[in-house]
Every structure is written in structure tokens, then in C-alpha cells.
Amino acid sequence: MKSPESIFSAMLSMFTQAFQMNRNPLPWTRAINAGICAGLPIVIGVIFGNLSYGLLSGIGSFTYLYVFHIPYVQRAKRLFFVAAAMTLSVGLGTLLAAHPLASAIMVGIIGSVATFVFGALQIKGPAAIFFILGFTMATGMPLDPSLAPLRAGLVFLGGAFAWVMGMAGWITNPHGPEAVAVQKVYKELAALIQATGTDNWMEVRQKLVLTLRTAEETLLAGKVPWDSREHYKRLLLLNDQANAIFVYLLEHFEGCQTALPSELADHVRAISDSLTKKRKEMDVALLHSHEENRVVQTLIDKLNEASAMIDMPPGQTNREISLPRQSLASIFGGAFDKNSIVFLTSVRFGVVLMISAFVAYSFEFNRSYWITLSCAAVMSGSTIISTFHRALQRSFGTIVGIMVASIILSVRPEGLVIALIVFFLTALTELSIVVNYGIAAFFITPNALLLAESTSQIHDLAFFATARVIDVVIGSGIGLIGTSLIGRRKASSLLPHLIAKTIRSQQQYLFTLFSEHRNGVDVIESSERRKMQTNITNLKLVYETAIGEIPSNKVALDMIWPVVFSIVQVGYLLESCLKSSNCPILSDQTLSQLLLVFETMAKSAEQKAVIPMKHVPQIRGFTKLQKEITDLQDALQLSKRAYS
């Protein structure tokens, strides 16, 4: 049993971590735009003599908070569906406000579905929280189901304005997000070249693999069949060349004891810097030859080829590069599984949210929706530890926020003053949320209270403030308890199964890729490839979730990490083989041995036991893949102590 001193020390550490300030750059442009989206609808409402309509439209403006640096094609669709979901939430809240039981069930469904969709698609951002806000605020408005179309329509207008604000950058820089993604690839590629011959190689390599994967997904999301601009085609070529350079570095320089010439890394950084500059500034000097070392010379040739692509004439950018898209059906199908952490998390979120709503309605709390909203905010943490942090941040931040709201509401602001306050509170929320969620809660709470209560007559501010604090404490407590009790060690228990499942999917994809079977199959669109991608994504997500569990076996998880890392590397190299024109068809004997190796590794993970290593046969032209499979076997052998 732990001593009181160790328990106190752990609690103090958790409290300190919860209020640790992040040193992130402040998003001034995003903050100002978010403030305009929230404040301008209220100004329009005041001008037309109806403040309540402006406040309702302000709820729709929360759509802008889902704007992130993603391709505009993807952003347009995402913001539209967010605005539509906000509209639907407010409409349903208005219709069901008179039926507490139905409202509690519906808020659970909204939270569960939104959490599942955002998790399956790996969408960053507030996820379900603002849909729940819209629904619960509508249930707290005067009862009148006939107003559902009007309220929903006003919210949609606010969402439409936020859509326009979010898409404004497309006019001047339609492929800006894609350019930034490829720029990051070349920045990390320069770091890898610089790390050659040092102890940082593996760490930088891991980061580059993730960056390459992100860039490919970004370019894929930005693809428009009817509008293929030269700049976009050039970015495709540059990203493809970066993959080729990376594979060459893996083949010839991993484990190298000597550093590469510093001008190579400088050259790649120059390419990176040029990708977001104006055309007239995009000159990148070619590297000089290095004839005394043929391997280095080949690398120089590849780097010069990349720099030549920057100013490539339009007619030469039409080289066909395949970017296979994973269908929504396969993405959701992979996440809709009893062993999927996304599915389990969404079910837990919906159930606990439903319970909080039942509690709120059963005891007839004043403005009971604040309990449900606080519960949702706490459960938005991605891990148990982050949920504890959210509970602390939400509780302390909201108490301060309620004090701020009480002061603001006590002077009974009207008209344009309300719009101005909402503008500043929204902007300050966006500036502070990158620093610490607890500080952001100082501004989120008064902002939401101002939107909800500006048209209400509050006669007893002390009662109002006390009621809100009680709501927040109860809601945070329910969210914390529910998250702690339901599936608190689920991620850790899933790891062996998911490791085995992912290895077997790689086995199937390898067979499709290197066998005669490939000639009759579209490997890019094959189910084997989709399964492998889905399983790798799920495995990484489950591992990250397991790290945040309480209690967690950090030593065991540290020993499992090399296994996860090698699985990701094998997946990347298999994808590289697909892109190569020299991908061989292996003999039946070689294939059989490779399949045996993968099945042995899967059994080792599944049975939590040490199984003798098998010989990994040579894969002609892909020695790096052969080595990585061997490394995966070694990692599984070493991880046996993690299961003991």
C-alpha cells in the first residue's frame, strides 16, 4: 500500500501537470476570426432589433472553432457538416426540451456518435462538446417546440458565416495547407540527414515517418479531380521524391558511424523554406558532385532532382502519382469493432453523459444542462490522466469564470456591449487554450453564460453563481467517476490482441504484394492494404491511450514501444514497396518462410510467450524491409517481460 506521503506527492504532481503552461505560439489570426464569427451575428441582431436572434446565431458561430490547418477541400466539407450538426442539435434540443427522459437519451446519442466520428476520422478539435452545448442550451430555453425551425435556422446562419470565414484563405492560397505539410517533410528530412552517424537517428527517423504519413494524408485530402493545379502537382512530386530519399537513407546510412556533409542538410532546408515563399524567391542552388563516394553522390543526385522540381515547367508536372484513398466505409468499419478503442470510448462517453443528464433532470437542478456540459468537457480528455487534468482545470477555471460572468451580468450589458464582450471572450479563449485549458475555462464559462443568460433577468447573483459552481462540480465528478470506472485498463488489455491482429494484416498484405496473386488484384485498393492501415492506426491509438491509464505499468509499456515502432516501420516500408517499380514476385519458398515468420510473431504477441525466432529470407531489392522484420522479431522477444 502506498504511503500518505507518496499519495500526496502524486496528487500534487497531477495538480501541477494540470496547470502547466504550454509554450505554444499564440494563434492571433484564428483568435480574431473566431471573435468576429461570434460577435458579428450579435451585432446584426442588435441592428435589426432582436438581440435573442443574434445570440442564437452566435451558437452557430462555434463552427469556426473546428477550423484547423487542413486542405480547403476537406475543410469545406468538415465545416459544413459541423454547421449542420450544430443546427440539428439545437433543433432537437428545442423539440425535446419538455421531455427530460428523451432529452437525456438524445444527449447521450449525440455525444456517442460525435465522439465515434471524430475518433474514427482522427479529427482534432473540440469533437462533441459544442454539439452538446447547442443541444443542452436549447433545452434550457423557453419551451416552445414550434420555434425549432426558427432556432435551428438562426444557428445555421451563424454556422454559414463561420464557414465563409474559415474558407477565406482559399482565395489567396488554395493549396497552402498542403505546401506546409510538404515543407515539414523536408524539414524533418534535413534533420535526419544531420542526425546520420549520431545517437539521434532513430528518434528523428520515427518523427519523419509520422510526418511523411501526415503529408500524404494531407495531399490526398486536398485532391480535387476537376481542379488539378500546377502547384498541387508539384507538391505531389516533391512529396514522392522525399519518400524516395528517405528510403535511400534507410538502405545506405542507417547505422552509419560517419556524418554526412553539412551542406546536404542545408540544401534540404533551403528546399523546405522555398515551399511557402513566393515564386520569385524559390531559387535553390544545386549541390556539387561528390565523385569520391558513389553512395553519397547518388543521394546528391536525388536531392538535386528534388530542387529541380521546384521550378519544373508546367508540362513536366503531369507525371502520374497514385494517392489511394481509404473509403469512409472501411474507416468506420474498422472503428466499429468491439476491440476498437474508438468504439469503446464513444460508448463510454455516451453512457456517462446520459447518466449525468438523468441526474441533472431527476433532481431538478437550476439550469441543469450545466451538469451535462461539464461532464462532457471533462470526458473530452483523451486518456484517464488527461481526464483528471480536465476535471481540475474545468473546476478551477469555471469557478473563476463564473465570478467573471457574475460581474459582467451584474451590470446588465445590452446590445453592442454584449457583442463586444463576446468578441473578446471568444478571442481570449482561442489564445489561451493553446497555453492551458484551465485558463481557457476562465473565458469559456462567461462566454457561454452570456450567450445563454443575456436575455434572462437574474435577480440573485449569489444564488446564480453558487448554482453554476455546484453544477460544474457535480458534472465534473460524474465525468471523472464514469471515466475511471468504465474500461480504465481496457487499452492495456487490448494491446497483445491488436499487435497480433496488425502483424497478421501485414502478413496478408505482404502476400498480396509479393506473390503472383498481385497480377490479378488492384493492390492499392485491396482490402488487405486497407486492413493493415486501419490496424496500424488503431494500434497507435490504443498504445497512446494505455500510457494515460491509471494505474499504468510504465515499464511494461516502455518495453512494448519498440514493437509498436517496428510495426509502424514495417507498414511504411511495405507501402514504399508498392510505390516501387522494382517490386519483385517472390518464390513460393520465400513467401512461405515470410508467412511463417509473421505468424510466429503474431502467436508470440497473442500468447504473451517467447517463441523461437525464425529466419527472415532475403527480399530482393528491399534489404531494409528484411532488416525491419528481423528487428520486429527482436523487439517481440525483448517485450516478453512486459507480459509477466
C-alpha positions in Angstrom: 0.0 0.0 0.0 1.3 3.4 -0.9 2.3 5.8 2.0 0.3 9.0 2.6 3.4 10.9 1.5 3.6 9.2 -1.9 -0.2 9.7 -2.4 0.1 13.4 -1.6 3.1 13.7 -3.9 1.3 12.0 -6.7 -1.7 14.3 -6.2 0.5 17.4 -6.1 2.3 16.2 -9.3 -1.1 15.7 -11.1 -2.3 19.2 -10.0 1.0 20.8 -11.2 0.8 19.0 -14.5 -2.8 20.1 -15.0 -1.9 23.8 -14.7 1.4 23.6 -16.5 1.7 26.3 -19.1 2.5 25.2 -22.7 4.9 27.3 -24.7 3.0 27.3 -28.0 2.8 30.3 -30.4 -0.4 32.3 -29.9 -2.8 31.9 -32.8 -3.7 35.6 -33.2 -5.4 35.3 -36.6 -7.5 32.4 -35.5 -8.5 34.2 -32.3 -9.5 37.4 -34.1 -11.5 35.5 -36.7 -13.3 33.4 -34.0 -14.1 36.6 -32.2 -15.6 38.1 -35.3 -17.6 35.0 -36.0 -19.1 35.1 -32.5 -19.6 38.8 -32.2 -20.9 39.9 -35.7 -24.1 37.9 -35.6 -25.0 39.6 -32.3 -24.3 43.0 -33.9 -26.6 42.2 -36.8 -29.3 41.0 -34.3 -29.0 44.4 -32.4 -29.2 46.4 -35.6 -32.4 44.6 -36.6 -33.8 45.0 -33.1 -33.7 41.4 -32.0 -30.8 40.5 -29.6 -32.0 37.0 -28.9 -31.8 36.1 -32.6 -28.2 37.4 -32.7 -27.4 35.3 -29.6 -28.8 32.2 -31.3 -26.7 32.8 -34.4 -23.7 33.2 -32.1 -24.2 29.5 -31.1 -23.7 28.5 -34.8 -20.5 30.6 -34.9 -18.9 27.9 -32.7 -18.4 26.1 -36.1 -15.3 28.2 -36.6 -13.7 26.5 -33.6 -13.4 23.4 -35.9 -11.2 25.2 -38.4 -7.7 23.7 -38.5 -4.8 23.9 -40.9 -6.1 21.2 -43.3 -6.7 21.4 -47.1 -9.6 23.6 -48.1 -11.4 20.8 -49.9 -11.5 18.8 -46.7 -12.2 21.9 -44.6 -15.2 22.9 -46.7 -16.9 19.5 -46.1 -15.9 19.4 -42.4 -17.2 22.8 -41.6 -20.5 22.2 -43.5 -21.2 19.0 -41.5 -20.3 20.7 -38.2 -22.7 23.6 -39.0 -25.4 21.1 -40.0 -24.8 19.1 -36.8 -24.9 22.2 -34.6 -28.2 23.1 -36.4 -29.7 19.7 -35.8 -28.6 19.7 -32.1 -30.3 23.0 -31.4 -33.4 21.8 -33.3 -33.6 18.5 -31.4 -33.0 20.3 -28.1 -35.9 22.6 -28.7 -38.2 19.7 -29.7 -37.3 17.5 -26.7 -36.9 20.2 -24.0 -40.3 19.2 -22.5 -39.3 15.5 -22.2 -36.4 15.1 -19.8 -36.1 11.3 -20.3 -35.9 11.7 -24.1 -33.5 14.6 -23.8 -31.2 12.6 -21.6 -31.2 9.7 -24.1 -30.7 12.0 -27.0 -27.7 13.9 -25.5 -26.0 10.5 -24.9 -26.6 9.6 -28.5 -25.3 12.9 -29.8 -22.2 12.6 -27.6 -21.5 9.0 -28.6 -22.0 9.5 -32.3 -19.9 12.7 -32.5 -17.1 11.0 -30.4 -17.1 8.0 -32.7 -17.0 10.0 -35.9 -14.2 12.3 -34.7 -12.3 9.4 -33.3 -12.6 7.2 -36.4 -11.6 10.0 -38.7 -8.9 11.2 -36.3 -10.2 14.8 -36.4 -8.5 17.2 -34.0 -10.5 19.7 -32.1 -13.5 20.0 -29.7 -15.3 16.9 -31.0 -18.7 16.5 -29.4 -18.5 19.3 -26.8 -20.2 22.1 -28.9 -22.9 19.9 -30.3 -23.8 19.0 -26.7 -23.6 22.7 -25.8 -26.1 23.6 -28.6 -28.5 20.8 -27.6 -28.4 21.5 -23.8 -28.7 25.2 -24.2 -31.8 24.7 -26.4 -33.3 22.5 -23.6 -32.8 25.4 -21.2 -34.7 27.9 -23.5 -38.4 28.8 -23.0 -40.4 25.7 -24.0 -41.9 26.0 -27.5 -41.4 23.2 -30.0 -42.9 25.3 -32.8 -39.7 27.5 -32.6 -37.4 24.6 -33.5 -37.2 25.6 -37.3 -36.5 29.2 -36.4 -33.9 28.5 -33.8 -32.2 25.9 -36.0 -32.3 28.3 -39.0 -30.6 31.1 -37.0 -27.9 28.7 -35.8 -27.3 27.5 -39.4 -26.9 31.2 -40.5 -24.2 31.6 -37.8 -22.6 28.4 -39.0 -22.7 29.5 -42.6 -20.9 32.8 -41.7 -18.3 30.8 -39.8 -17.9 28.6 -43.0 -17.2 31.6 -45.1 -14.6 32.9 -42.6 -13.0 29.5 -42.4 -12.7 29.3 -46.2 -11.5 32.8 -46.8 -7.8 31.8 -47.2 -8.6 29.6 -50.2 -8.9 32.8 -52.4 -5.3 33.8 -52.0 -3.6 30.4 -51.2 -5.7 27.4 -52.3 -3.1 24.8 -51.5 -1.4 26.5 -48.5 -2.0 23.6 -46.0 -0.6 21.1 -48.5 2.5 23.2 -49.0 3.1 23.5 -45.3 2.7 19.7 -44.9 5.4 19.0 -47.6 7.6 21.8 -46.1 7.5 19.9 -42.8 8.6 16.7 -44.6 11.7 18.4 -46.0 12.5 20.0 -42.6 12.4 16.6 -40.9 14.4 15.1 -43.8 17.1 17.7 -43.3 17.1 16.7 -39.6 17.6 13.1 -40.5 20.5 13.8 -42.8 22.0 15.9 -40.0 21.4 13.0 -37.5 23.3 10.5 -39.6 26.1 8.9 -37.5 24.6 10.2 -34.2 22.5 8.7 -31.4 19.5 10.8 -32.5 19.0 8.8 -35.7 16.2 6.5 -34.5 14.2 9.3 -32.8 14.4 11.6 -35.9 13.6 8.7 -38.2 10.4 7.9 -36.2 9.3 11.6 -36.4 9.9 11.7 -40.1 7.8 8.6 -40.8 4.9 10.2 -39.0 5.4 13.4 -40.9 5.5 11.6 -44.2 2.3 9.8 -43.4 0.6 13.1 -42.4 1.8 14.8 -45.6 0.4 12.0 -47.7 -3.0 12.2 -46.0 -3.0 16.0 -46.3 -2.2 15.8 -50.1 -4.9 13.2 -50.5 -7.4 15.3 -48.7 -6.6 18.3 -50.9 -7.1 16.4 -54.2 -9.8 17.8 -56.5 -10.4 15.8 -59.6 -11.7 18.7 -61.7 -9.1 21.3 -60.5 -5.6 19.9 -60.5 -3.4 23.0 -60.3 0.3 23.0 -61.2 1.3 23.9 -57.6 -0.5 20.9 -56.3 1.1 18.6 -58.8 4.5 19.9 -57.9 3.8 19.2 -54.2 2.9 15.7 -55.1 6.1 15.2 -56.9 8.2 16.7 -54.1 6.5 14.5 -51.5 7.0 11.4 -53.6 10.7 12.4 -54.0 11.0 12.9 -50.3 9.8 9.3 -49.8 12.4 8.0 -52.2 15.2 9.9 -50.5 14.1 8.6 -47.1 14.1 5.0 -48.3 17.5 5.5 -49.8 18.8 6.9 -46.5 17.4 3.9 -44.6 19.0 1.5 -47.1 22.5 3.0 -47.1 23.0 5.2 -44.0 21.2 3.6 -41.0 23.8 2.5 -38.5 26.4 4.6 -40.4 29.2 5.9 -38.0 30.2 8.9 -40.0 28.2 12.1 -40.6 27.1 13.3 -44.0 28.3 16.6 -45.4 26.5 19.5 -43.6 25.7 21.2 -47.0 23.3 18.3 -47.7 21.1 19.1 -44.8 21.4 22.9 -45.6 20.3 22.1 -49.1 17.2 20.3 -48.0 16.3 23.1 -45.6 16.5 25.5 -48.5 14.0 23.4 -50.4 11.8 23.3 -47.3 12.0 27.1 -46.9 11.2 27.7 -50.6 7.9 25.8 -50.5 5.9 28.6 -48.7 7.7 31.6 -50.4 6.7 33.5 -53.5 7.8 32.1 -56.8 10.5 34.8 -57.3 12.2 33.7 -54.1 12.2 30.0 -54.9 15.7 29.6 -56.3 17.6 26.6 -54.7 21.2 26.1 -55.8 22.2 22.6 -56.9 24.7 20.6 -54.9 28.2 20.0 -56.2 29.2 16.5 -57.1 30.9 14.1 -54.7 32.5 11.6 -57.0 34.8 10.1 -54.4 31.8 8.4 -52.7 29.3 6.8 -55.1 26.7 6.3 -52.4 26.8 9.9 -51.3 26.8 11.0 -55.0 23.5 9.1 -55.6 22.0 10.9 -52.6 23.1 14.2 -54.0 21.6 13.4 -57.4 18.3 12.6 -55.6 18.4 15.9 -53.7 19.2 17.9 -56.9 16.3 16.2 -58.5 14.0 17.4 -55.7 15.3 21.0 -56.0 14.8 20.9 -59.8 11.1 20.1 -59.2 10.6 23.5 -57.6 10.9 25.3 -60.9 9.8 22.5 -63.1 8.0 23.7 -66.3 4.2 23.1 -66.2 4.2 20.5 -68.9 6.6 18.2 -66.8 4.5 18.1 -63.7 1.9 15.7 -65.2 3.7 12.5 -64.0 1.0 10.2 -62.6 1.3 9.7 -58.8 -1.2 7.4 -57.2 -2.7 8.5 -53.9 -5.0 5.7 -52.9 -7.9 7.0 -50.8 -9.4 4.9 -48.0 -13.1 4.8 -48.2 -15.3 6.1 -45.3 -17.0 2.7 -45.2 -13.7 1.0 -44.5 -12.6 3.6 -41.9 -15.9 3.4 -40.0 -16.0 -0.4 -40.4 -12.5 -0.7 -38.9 -13.5 1.6 -35.9 -16.9 -0.2 -35.4 -15.5 -3.2 -33.6 -15.8 -4.5 -30.1 -12.0 -4.2 -29.7 -11.7 -0.7 -31.2 -10.7 1.9 -28.6 -12.7 4.5 -30.7 -15.9 2.4 -30.4 -15.3 1.7 -26.7 -14.6 5.3 -25.9 -17.7 6.6 -27.8 -19.9 4.1 -26.0 -18.4 5.1 -22.6 -18.8 8.8 -23.5 -22.5 8.4 -24.4 -23.4 6.2 -21.4 -21.8 8.5 -18.8 -23.2 11.6 -20.5 -26.7 10.0 -20.4 -26.2 9.3 -16.7 -25.2 12.9 -16.0 -28.3 14.1 -17.8 -30.6 11.7 -15.8 -29.0 13.0 -12.5 -29.5 16.6 -13.7 -33.1 16.2 -14.6 -34.1 13.9 -11.7 -33.0 16.3 -9.0 -34.4 19.4 -10.8 -31.2 21.5 -10.7 -31.5 25.1 -11.8 -30.3 25.3 -15.4 -29.5 21.6 -15.1 -27.8 21.4 -18.5 -24.6 22.8 -17.0 -24.1 19.5 -15.3 -24.2 17.6 -18.6 -22.0 20.2 -20.3 -19.4 20.0 -17.5 -19.4 16.2 -17.7 -18.8 16.3 -21.4 -16.0 18.8 -21.1 -14.2 16.6 -18.5 -14.6 13.4 -20.6 -13.1 15.1 -23.6 -9.7 14.2 -22.3 -8.1 11.5 -24.5 -6.7 9.5 -21.6 -7.6 8.9 -17.9 -4.8 11.2 -16.8 -5.9 13.9 -19.2 -9.5 13.4 -17.9 -8.2 14.1 -14.3 -6.4 17.1 -15.6 -9.6 18.3 -17.4 -11.6 17.8 -14.2 -9.2 20.0 -12.2 -8.9 22.6 -15.0 -12.6 22.7 -15.6 -13.5 23.0 -11.9 -11.0 25.8 -11.0 -11.3 27.6 -14.4 -15.1 27.6 -14.3 -15.3 28.9 -10.7 -13.2 31.9 -11.8 -15.2 32.1 -15.0 -18.5 32.2 -13.1 -17.1 35.0 -10.9 -16.2 36.9 -14.1 -19.7 36.1 -15.6 -21.4 37.3 -12.4 -19.6 40.6 -12.5 -20.5 41.1 -16.3 -24.1 40.1 -15.8 -24.5 42.3 -12.7 -24.1 45.5 -14.8 -26.7 44.1 -17.2 -24.9 44.7 -20.5 -27.0 45.4 -23.6 -26.8 45.4 -27.4 -23.4 46.2 -28.8 -21.7 45.9 -25.5 -22.7 42.2 -25.3 -21.3 41.7 -28.9 -18.0 43.4 -27.9 -17.7 41.3 -24.7 -18.4 38.0 -26.6 -15.8 39.0 -29.2 -13.1 39.5 -26.6 -14.1 36.4 -24.6 -14.0 34.2 -27.7 -10.7 35.6 -28.9 -9.2 35.2 -25.4 -10.4 31.6 -25.3 -8.6 30.7 -28.5 -5.4 32.5 -27.4 -5.4 30.8 -24.0 -6.5 27.3 -25.0 -3.1 26.6 -26.6 -1.5 27.5 -23.3 -3.7 25.7 -20.8 -7.3 24.5 -20.8 -7.9 25.8 -17.3 -7.1 29.3 -18.3 -9.3 28.9 -21.3 -12.2 28.0 -19.0 -11.9 31.4 -17.4 -13.3 32.8 -20.7 -15.3 29.8 -22.0 -17.7 29.9 -19.0 -18.6 33.6 -19.0 -18.9 33.5 -22.8 -21.4 30.6 -22.7 -23.3 32.1 -19.7 -23.5 35.4 -21.6 -25.0 33.7 -24.7 -27.4 31.8 -22.5 -28.4 34.3 -19.9 -28.2 37.8 -21.5 -31.9 37.9 -22.2 -32.8 36.5 -18.7 -33.5 38.5 -15.6 -31.1 37.4 -12.9 -32.3 38.8 -9.6 -30.0 36.9 -7.2 -26.4 36.8 -8.4 -25.1 35.0 -5.4 -27.7 32.2 -6.0 -26.9 32.2 -9.7 -23.1 31.9 -9.1 -23.5 29.2 -6.4 -25.8 27.1 -8.6 -23.4 27.2 -11.5 -20.5 26.1 -9.3 -22.5 23.2 -7.9 -23.4 22.2 -11.4 -19.8 22.2 -12.6 -18.6 20.2 -9.6 -21.3 17.6 -9.9 -20.9 17.3 -13.7 -17.1 17.1 -13.4 -17.4 14.5 -10.7 -19.7 12.3 -12.8 -17.5 12.5 -15.8 -14.4 11.7 -13.7 -16.0 8.7 -11.9 -17.5 7.3 -15.1 -14.3 7.5 -17.0 -12.4 5.9 -14.1 -14.8 3.0 -13.6 -15.6 2.1 -17.2 -12.8 0.4 -19.1 -10.0 2.1 -17.1 -7.5 -0.7 -18.1 -9.1 -1.6 -21.3 -6.4 -0.2 -23.6 -3.6 -2.1 -21.9 -5.5 -5.4 -22.1 -6.2 -4.8 -25.8 -2.5 -4.3 -26.8 -1.5 -8.0 -27.2 -4.6 -8.8 -29.4 -4.1 -5.7 -31.5 -0.4 -6.3 -32.0 -1.1 -9.8 -33.2 -4.0 -8.6 -35.4 -1.8 -5.9 -37.0 1.0 -8.3 -37.7 -1.4 -10.7 -39.4 -2.8 -7.9 -41.6 0.8 -7.1 -42.6 1.3 -10.7 -43.4 -1.7 -10.8 -45.7 -0.7 -7.5 -47.4 2.8 -8.8 -47.9 1.5 -11.9 -49.6 -0.7 -9.8 -51.9 2.2 -7.5 -52.7 5.0 -10.1 -53.4 3.0 -13.1 -54.8 1.7 -13.9 -58.3 -1.7 -13.1 -56.9 -0.7 -9.4 -57.3 -1.2 -9.6 -61.1 -4.9 -10.0 -60.8 -5.6 -7.6 -57.9 -5.6 -3.9 -57.6 -3.2 -3.8 -54.6 -3.7 -0.1 -54.0 -7.5 -0.6 -53.4 -7.1 -4.1 -51.9 -8.9 -5.0 -48.6 -5.6 -6.3 -47.3 -4.0 -2.9 -47.6 -7.0 -1.1 -46.0 -7.0 -3.6 -43.1 -3.3 -3.0 -42.5 -3.7 0.8 -42.5 -6.7 0.6 -40.1 -5.0 -1.8 -37.7 -1.8 0.3 -37.5 -3.9 3.4 -36.8 -5.8 1.6 -34.1 -2.7 0.1 -32.5 -1.0 3.5 -32.2 -4.2 5.0 -30.7 -4.6 2.2 -28.2 -0.9 2.4 -27.1 -1.2 6.2 -26.6 -4.4 5.6 -24.6 -2.7 2.9 -22.5 0.0 5.3 -21.5 -2.6 7.6 -19.9 -4.3 4.9 -17.9 -4.4 4.9 -14.1 -2.8 2.8 -12.9 -0.4 2.1 -15.8 2.6 -0.2 -16.0 5.1 2.3 -17.4 7.9 -0.2 -17.5 5.8 -2.7 -19.5 4.6 -0.1 -21.9 8.2 1.2 -22.5 9.2 -2.4 -23.4 6.2 -2.7 -25.8 7.0 0.6 -27.6 9.8 -0.9 -29.8 7.3 -3.5 -31.0 4.8 -0.7 -32.0 7.6 1.3 -33.6 8.8 -1.6 -35.7 5.2 -2.5 -36.8 4.8 1.1 -38.0 8.1 1.0 -39.8 7.3 -2.4 -41.5 4.0 -0.8 -42.6 5.7 2.2 -44.1 8.3 0.0 -45.9 5.5 -2.2 -47.3 3.8 0.9 -48.7 7.2 2.0 -50.2 7.4 -1.4 -51.9 4.0 -0.7 -53.5 5.3 2.6 -55.0 8.5 1.0 -56.3 8.7 -0.1 -59.9 11.1 -2.9 -58.9 8.8 -4.7 -56.6 9.6 -8.5 -57.2 7.4 -11.5 -57.2 8.9 -13.9 -54.7 9.2 -17.6 -54.9 6.8 -19.9 -53.1 9.5 -21.0 -50.8 10.5 -17.4 -49.8 6.9 -16.4 -49.4 6.1 -19.4 -47.2 9.1 -18.6 -45.0 8.0 -15.0 -44.7 4.4 -16.0 -43.8 5.8 -18.4 -41.2 7.8 -15.5 -39.7 4.8 -13.3 -39.4 2.5 -16.0 -38.0 5.2 -16.8 -35.4 5.4 -13.2 -34.4 1.6 -12.9 -34.1 1.4 -16.0 -31.9 4.2 -14.7 -29.7 2.2 -11.5 -29.1 -1.1 -13.2 -28.8 0.1 -15.9 -26.3 2.4 -13.5 -24.4 5.1 -16.0 -24.8 8.6 -16.3 -26.2 8.6 -18.3 -29.4 12.0 -19.1 -31.1 12.9 -16.6 -33.8 12.6 -17.7 -37.5 15.0 -17.0 -40.3 13.9 -14.0 -42.4 14.6 -14.7 -46.1 16.1 -12.2 -48.4 13.7 -9.9 -50.2 15.4 -9.0 -53.4 16.0 -5.2 -53.7 14.4 -4.5 -50.3 17.0 -5.3 -47.7 15.7 -2.6 -45.4 12.3 -4.4 -45.1 14.0 -7.7 -44.4 16.0 -6.0 -41.6 13.0 -4.3 -40.1 11.1 -7.6 -39.9 14.1 -9.0 -38.1 14.1 -6.0 -35.7 10.4 -6.7 -35.0 11.2 -10.2 -34.1 13.9 -9.0 -31.7 11.5 -6.4 -30.2 8.9 -9.1 -29.5 11.5 -11.3 -27.9 12.6 -8.4 -25.5 9.0 -7.5 -24.7 8.2 -10.9 -23.1 8.9 -9.4 -19.7 6.1 -6.8 -20.3 3.6 -9.6 -20.1 4.9 -11.2 -17.0 
